[in-house]
């Protein structure tokens, strides 16, 4: 038994369209056309483009307008009536010197030749090739001033010189004189208005050294001289000594030293002139600058053990190596300087410690004034400590030397007076 045909059971042909199952209004018949794909985004807005021809036309019109305005602006006299001048120049006064000059550059009209005018004959002779000698022209000499004029000029010159170079000395006033003498005028130097000399720089000093006048003397005028005495201690001799008193540069003072070696004469070296134990009297300079380490001293007198003495005329003192001055102990006062700096720092911190943001104007002004005063005091304290010069100290017994700079004529020590 064959299977039943569904088309025959429904009573329709196979090619007939099949009715839809749902019979609603939204039902659409099935067709063979493909369904359009579903879009996930909307269509972008369309861009309106300007026409290139319109843009080109607008550019041409704008260029023509700008060009026309420029041409109109450059034209002369396109405005209204003639502008009125504020200052009339028609009635200007012409100087007398310009009235005698020609009005234009055309050549002046020449009149007939005067008698004695040789210009035309000389020109004809030159055209024919003949030599022409120009006549000598005599220029009249200007007449000198008359004797009366010369005398008047001399009197004027004498009066002018008499006013400029009149004597300014004042004469002593007599008791019966009633005319007071003129007070002398003060000079510029007394008033402090004199020009100050320029301070020479290092380059100026070097140029002055190079441009010094050369000494053309090749032979010394001095001659060899004999010793002033057999018992002479000549310049350059060294006297060894040791300090008896110490030195401190806080104050100036005197120093005393004692000769530690016998000193003999310079010509032979056999005559005893200064025995050991002789006292040397001198003085030192307390002017010490910051950074200085040596103290300067000079010797004024030499006292022998027998009581006799001689003036040394400020002979310089040196150390055993020959360096000027003496160097031993140096005190730069660093502790006082650090104390002053610490005190200034504490004062500044104390003045700023009590500040607050909600204080009144009066309190802020008082605090600011106190802070400035305290800071100024601290700076002055530190400045005074910086101005203190270092203290130089030389201990007693320190070796010292006396440099002889002038010949000393002495006597043998121990000889009868």
C-alpha positions as CSV (number, residue, x, y, z in Angstrom):
1,X,0.0,0.0,0.0
2,X,1.5,3.2,-1.0
3,X,1.9,6.3,1.2
4,X,-0.7,8.9,1.0
5,X,0.1,12.0,-1.0
6,X,-0.4,15.1,1.2
7,X,-1.3,17.3,-1.8
8,X,-4.1,14.9,-2.8
9,X,-5.4,14.8,0.7
10,X,-5.8,18.6,0.9
11,X,-7.4,18.6,-2.5
12,X,-4.9,21.0,-4.3
13,X,-2.3,20.7,-6.9
14,X,1.4,20.4,-6.1
15,X,2.3,23.7,-7.8
16,X,-0.5,25.7,-6.1
17,X,0.6,28.1,-3.4
18,X,0.4,26.9,0.1
19,X,-1.7,29.0,2.4
20,X,0.0,30.5,5.4
21,X,-0.5,29.1,8.8
22,X,-1.1,32.5,10.4
23,X,-3.9,34.5,9.0
24,X,-3.1,37.9,10.6
25,X,-2.8,41.3,8.9
26,X,1.0,41.4,9.2
27,X,1.5,38.3,7.2
28,X,3.2,38.8,3.9
29,X,3.2,36.5,1.0
30,X,6.4,34.5,0.4
31,X,8.3,35.6,-2.7
32,X,11.5,34.5,-4.2
33,X,13.4,37.9,-3.7
34,X,16.3,38.0,-1.1
35,X,15.7,39.9,2.1
36,X,17.9,43.2,2.6
37,X,20.6,42.8,5.2
38,X,20.1,44.5,8.6
39,X,22.2,47.7,9.3
40,X,23.7,48.2,12.7
41,X,24.3,52.0,12.4
42,X,22.4,54.9,10.8
43,X,23.5,56.6,7.7
44,X,26.0,59.4,8.2
45,X,24.8,63.0,7.4
46,X,25.5,64.2,4.0
47,X,28.3,66.8,3.6
48,X,27.4,69.9,1.7
49,X,30.3,71.0,-0.6
50,X,30.9,74.4,-2.0
51,X,31.3,74.8,-5.7
52,X,34.8,75.6,-6.8
53,X,33.5,77.9,-9.5
54,X,31.6,79.9,-6.9
55,X,34.8,80.2,-4.7
56,X,36.9,81.3,-7.7
57,X,34.3,83.9,-8.7
58,X,34.2,85.3,-5.1
59,X,38.0,85.5,-5.0
60,X,38.1,87.4,-8.3
61,X,35.5,89.8,-7.2
62,X,37.3,90.5,-3.9
63,X,40.6,91.0,-5.7
64,X,39.1,93.4,-8.1
65,X,37.5,95.4,-5.1
66,X,40.8,95.6,-3.2
67,X,42.7,96.7,-6.4
68,X,40.1,99.3,-7.2
69,X,40.3,100.7,-3.7
70,X,44.1,100.8,-3.8
71,X,44.1,102.6,-7.2
72,X,41.5,105.1,-5.9
73,X,43.5,105.8,-2.8
74,X,46.7,106.5,-4.8
75,X,45.1,109.0,-7.1
76,X,45.9,112.7,-6.5
77,X,43.2,115.3,-6.2
78,X,40.2,112.9,-6.0
79,X,39.0,114.7,-2.9
80,X,36.9,117.8,-2.6
81,X,38.1,121.4,-3.0
82,X,41.6,122.7,-2.5
83,X,42.8,122.5,1.1
84,X,43.2,125.8,2.8
85,X,46.8,126.6,3.9
86,X,47.2,127.5,7.6
87,X,50.3,129.7,6.9
88,X,50.5,131.8,3.8
89,X,53.9,131.5,1.9
90,X,53.1,133.9,-0.9
91,X,54.4,137.0,0.9
92,X,57.7,135.6,2.0
93,X,60.6,138.1,2.3
94,X,63.4,137.3,-0.1
95,X,66.9,137.9,1.3
96,X,68.9,140.7,-0.3
97,X,71.6,138.3,-1.3
98,X,69.2,136.3,-3.4
99,X,67.7,139.2,-5.2
100,X,71.0,139.9,-7.0
101,X,71.2,136.3,-8.3
102,X,69.7,135.2,-11.7
103,X,66.2,133.8,-11.6
104,X,67.1,130.7,-13.7
105,X,70.1,128.9,-15.1
106,X,70.1,130.5,-18.6
107,X,73.3,132.4,-19.6
108,X,73.4,136.1,-18.9
109,X,73.0,138.5,-21.8
110,X,76.4,140.0,-22.6
111,X,76.8,143.5,-23.9
112,X,79.2,144.9,-26.5
113,X,82.9,144.4,-25.8
114,X,84.5,147.1,-23.7
115,X,87.6,149.0,-24.9
116,X,90.7,147.0,-24.2
117,X,88.9,143.6,-24.2
118,X,91.3,141.2,-25.9
119,X,89.2,138.1,-25.7
120,X,88.1,138.0,-29.3
121,X,91.5,138.8,-30.9
122,X,93.2,136.2,-28.6
123,X,90.6,133.6,-29.6
124,X,91.2,134.3,-33.3
125,X,94.9,134.0,-32.9
126,X,94.6,130.7,-31.1
127,X,92.4,129.4,-33.9
128,X,95.0,130.4,-36.5
129,X,97.7,128.5,-34.5
130,X,99.7,131.5,-33.4
131,X,101.1,131.6,-29.8
132,X,99.3,133.9,-27.5
133,X,100.9,135.3,-24.3
134,X,98.2,136.5,-21.8
135,X,98.9,139.9,-20.4
136,X,100.1,140.1,-16.8
137,X,97.3,141.0,-14.4
138,X,98.2,143.3,-11.6
139,X,96.2,142.8,-8.5
140,X,95.9,145.9,-6.4
141,X,97.3,145.4,-2.9
142,X,94.8,146.1,-0.1
143,X,95.6,149.2,1.7
144,X,96.8,148.8,5.3
145,X,95.2,150.4,8.3
146,X,95.8,154.0,8.9
147,X,98.1,155.0,11.7
148,X,95.1,156.2,13.8
149,X,93.5,152.8,13.3
150,X,96.7,151.0,14.4
151,X,97.0,153.1,17.5
152,X,93.4,152.4,18.4
153,X,93.9,148.7,18.0
154,X,97.0,148.8,20.2
155,X,95.1,150.6,22.9
156,X,92.3,148.0,22.9
157,X,94.8,145.1,23.1
158,X,96.6,146.8,26.0
159,X,93.3,147.3,27.9
160,X,92.3,143.7,27.3
161,X,95.6,142.3,28.6
162,X,95.6,144.7,31.6
163,X,92.2,143.2,32.7
164,X,93.3,139.6,32.3
165,X,96.7,139.8,33.9
166,X,96.2,142.5,36.6
167,X,98.1,141.8,39.9
168,X,96.1,140.1,42.6
169,X,98.4,140.6,45.5
170,X,96.9,142.4,48.5
171,X,98.7,145.3,50.3
172,X,98.7,145.7,54.0
173,X,96.1,148.1,55.2
174,X,97.3,151.3,56.9
175,X,95.7,152.4,60.2
176,X,94.1,155.4,58.5
177,X,92.9,153.7,55.4
178,X,89.2,153.6,55.0
179,X,89.0,151.3,51.9
180,X,88.9,147.6,52.9
181,X,91.2,145.3,51.1
182,X,89.7,142.6,49.0
183,X,89.7,139.1,50.5
184,X,91.7,136.5,48.6
185,X,89.6,134.0,46.8
186,X,89.9,130.4,48.1
187,X,91.4,127.9,45.8
188,X,89.7,124.7,44.6
189,X,91.9,122.5,46.8
190,X,90.7,124.1,50.0
191,X,87.0,123.7,48.9
192,X,87.5,120.1,48.0
193,X,86.7,120.7,44.3
194,X,90.2,120.0,43.0
195,X,90.3,117.2,40.5
196,X,91.4,113.9,42.1
197,X,94.3,112.1,40.6
198,X,93.4,108.9,38.9
199,X,94.4,105.7,40.6
200,X,97.0,103.9,38.5
201,X,96.1,100.4,37.6
202,X,98.6,97.5,37.4
203,X,98.9,97.9,33.7
204,X,99.7,101.6,34.1
205,X,102.4,100.8,36.6
206,X,103.9,98.2,34.3
207,X,103.9,100.7,31.4
208,X,105.5,103.3,33.6
209,X,108.2,100.9,34.6
210,X,108.9,100.1,30.9
211,X,108.9,103.7,29.9
212,X,111.2,105.0,32.6
213,X,114.1,107.2,31.5
214,X,117.2,105.0,31.1
215,X,120.2,105.8,33.2
216,X,123.0,106.6,30.8
217,X,125.7,106.7,33.4
218,X,128.0,103.7,32.8
219,X,130.6,104.7,35.4
220,X,129.8,105.1,39.0
221,X,131.0,108.5,40.4
222,X,131.8,106.8,43.8
223,X,135.2,105.4,44.6
224,X,136.6,102.9,47.0
225,X,136.9,104.4,50.5
226,X,139.0,103.2,53.4
227,X,137.4,102.1,56.6
228,X,136.4,104.9,58.8
229,X,138.3,103.2,61.7
230,X,140.0,99.9,62.4
231,X,137.4,99.3,65.1
232,X,134.4,99.4,62.7
233,X,131.4,97.0,62.4
234,X,130.4,97.5,58.8
235,X,126.9,97.3,57.2
236,X,125.7,93.7,56.7
237,X,127.0,92.4,60.0
238,X,124.6,90.3,62.1
239,X,124.4,90.5,65.8
240,X,122.9,87.4,67.4
241,X,120.7,87.9,70.5
242,X,117.8,86.5,72.4
243,X,114.7,88.2,73.8
244,X,114.6,89.0,77.5
245,X,111.0,90.4,77.4
246,X,108.1,88.9,75.5
247,X,106.0,90.6,72.8
248,X,102.2,90.8,72.6
249,X,100.7,92.9,69.7
250,X,97.7,94.1,71.7
251,X,99.6,97.2,72.7
252,X,102.8,98.9,71.5
253,X,105.8,98.6,73.8
254,X,109.6,98.3,74.3
255,X,111.6,95.1,74.0
256,X,115.0,94.1,75.5
257,X,117.3,91.5,74.2
258,X,120.8,90.2,75.1
259,X,123.6,89.4,72.8
260,X,124.5,85.7,72.8
261,X,127.8,85.8,70.9
262,X,130.9,87.9,70.8
263,X,131.0,90.3,67.9
264,X,134.4,91.2,66.3
265,X,135.5,94.0,63.9
266,X,134.7,93.6,60.2
267,X,138.2,94.3,58.6
268,X,140.2,91.8,60.6
269,X,137.8,89.8,62.8
270,X,140.2,89.8,65.8
271,X,139.1,92.9,67.8
272,X,136.3,92.3,70.2
273,X,133.8,95.1,69.8
274,X,130.5,93.8,71.3
275,X,130.9,91.2,74.0
276,X,128.4,88.5,75.0
277,X,125.8,89.8,77.4
278,X,125.4,93.2,75.8
279,X,121.9,94.6,76.1
280,X,119.9,95.7,73.0
281,X,116.9,98.0,73.4
282,X,114.2,98.2,70.7
283,X,110.5,98.5,70.1
284,X,107.9,96.7,68.1
285,X,104.9,97.7,65.9
286,X,101.5,96.6,67.0
287,X,99.8,97.5,63.7
288,X,98.6,94.0,62.7
289,X,96.3,93.3,59.8
290,X,94.0,90.3,59.3
291,X,96.1,87.4,58.0
292,X,99.4,88.8,59.3
293,X,101.6,86.4,61.1
294,X,104.8,88.3,61.7
295,X,105.5,91.3,64.0
296,X,107.9,94.1,63.0
297,X,110.6,95.3,65.3
298,X,113.5,97.7,65.3
299,X,116.5,98.3,67.6
300,X,117.5,101.7,68.9
301,X,120.3,101.3,71.4
302,X,123.2,99.1,72.4
303,X,124.4,99.0,76.1
304,X,127.7,97.4,76.9
305,X,128.3,95.5,80.2
306,X,130.7,98.3,81.3
307,X,127.9,100.9,81.0
308,X,128.9,102.5,77.8
309,X,126.3,102.7,75.0
310,X,125.7,103.7,71.4
311,X,122.6,104.6,69.4
312,X,121.7,102.1,66.6
313,X,119.3,104.4,64.7
314,X,116.5,101.9,64.3
315,X,118.3,98.9,62.9
316,X,115.9,96.2,61.7
317,X,115.3,93.0,63.5
318,X,114.9,89.6,61.9
319,X,114.6,85.9,62.8
320,X,117.6,83.5,62.6
321,X,116.9,82.8,58.9
322,X,117.0,86.5,58.0
323,X,113.3,87.0,57.5
324,X,112.0,90.5,58.6
325,X,110.1,90.4,61.8
326,X,109.4,87.5,64.2
327,X,106.7,84.8,64.1
328,X,105.7,82.7,67.0
329,X,102.2,82.5,68.3
330,X,99.1,83.7,66.3
331,X,95.6,84.0,67.8
332,X,92.9,84.7,65.3
333,X,90.1,84.8,68.0
334,X,88.0,82.1,66.2
335,X,86.2,81.2,69.4
336,X,84.9,84.8,69.9
337,X,83.8,84.8,66.2
338,X,81.9,81.6,66.5
339,X,80.2,82.8,69.7
340,X,79.1,86.0,68.0
341,X,77.8,84.0,65.1
342,X,75.9,81.6,67.4
343,X,74.4,84.6,69.3
344,X,73.3,86.2,66.1
345,X,71.6,83.0,65.0
346,X,69.8,82.6,68.3
347,X,68.6,86.2,68.2
348,X,67.2,85.7,64.7
349,X,65.5,82.5,65.6
350,X,63.9,84.0,68.7
351,X,62.6,87.0,66.7
352,X,60.9,84.7,64.2
353,X,59.6,82.0,66.5
354,X,56.5,83.9,67.8
355,X,55.0,84.7,64.4
356,X,51.5,83.6,63.6
357,X,49.1,84.1,60.7
358,X,46.1,85.5,62.7
359,X,48.0,88.4,64.5
360,X,46.9,92.0,64.0
361,X,48.6,94.6,62.0
362,X,50.0,96.3,65.1
363,X,51.4,93.1,66.5
364,X,52.9,92.2,63.1
365,X,54.5,95.6,62.8
366,X,56.0,95.4,66.3
367,X,57.3,91.9,65.7
368,X,58.8,93.0,62.3
369,X,60.5,96.0,63.9
370,X,61.9,93.9,66.8
371,X,63.1,91.2,64.3
372,X,64.9,93.8,62.2
373,X,66.6,95.4,65.3
374,X,67.7,92.0,66.6
375,X,69.1,91.0,63.2
376,X,71.0,94.3,62.9
377,X,72.5,93.8,66.4
378,X,73.6,90.3,65.4
379,X,75.2,91.6,62.3
380,X,77.0,94.3,64.2
381,X,78.3,91.8,66.7
382,X,79.7,89.5,64.0
383,X,81.2,92.5,62.2
384,X,83.0,93.7,65.3
385,X,84.5,90.3,65.8
386,X,85.7,90.2,62.2
387,X,87.3,93.6,62.7
388,X,89.4,92.3,65.6
389,X,93.0,91.9,64.4
390,X,94.9,88.7,65.3
391,X,97.1,88.8,68.3
392,X,100.8,88.0,67.8
393,X,102.8,86.7,70.7
394,X,106.6,86.2,70.9
395,X,107.8,84.3,74.0
396,X,110.8,85.4,76.1
397,X,114.0,83.7,75.0
398,X,113.1,83.7,71.3
399,X,116.2,84.0,69.1
400,X,116.5,87.3,67.2
401,X,119.0,89.0,65.0
402,X,120.1,92.6,64.6
403,X,121.0,93.6,61.0
404,X,123.6,96.4,60.8
405,X,122.6,98.8,58.0
406,X,125.2,101.5,58.7
407,X,128.8,101.3,59.7
408,X,129.3,101.4,63.5
409,X,132.5,102.9,64.7
410,X,133.1,101.3,68.1
411,X,136.0,100.8,70.4
412,X,137.7,97.6,71.5
413,X,135.9,96.3,74.5
414,X,138.0,96.3,77.7
415,X,140.3,99.0,76.6
416,X,141.0,101.9,79.0
417,X,138.7,104.9,78.5
